[in-house]
Amino acid sequence: YNPRAVIEGSPELAQAVSAISSGVFSPDDPNRYRDLMNGLYQSDWFMVAADFDSYAACQREVDNVWRDSPDWNARAIRNVARMGWFSSDLTIRQYAKEIWNVPV
């Protein structure tokens, strides 16, 4: 896996990385993200660059659905209706018991 080749092969990603590296998002400290972006070129452990184009395409699809309010609202309602019950307290208790072996 060559993250530099992936970044350079994606005009949209190359533009984003260049903007972040330039300090456009951190005018008070223009070098704030430069090392982070250089690291992305060298060792993209989480394969962020490899996933970027598909992520950006999916985000454009989401944007299109969001512009269609009735469809967006219907999808949001169905999503909430189909969501299972979740308790962070129960999950943490289960992690403590099963993963960390903490007596509960």
Order of alpha helices (4+ residues) and beta strands (2+ residues): alpha-alpha-alpha-alpha-alpha-alpha
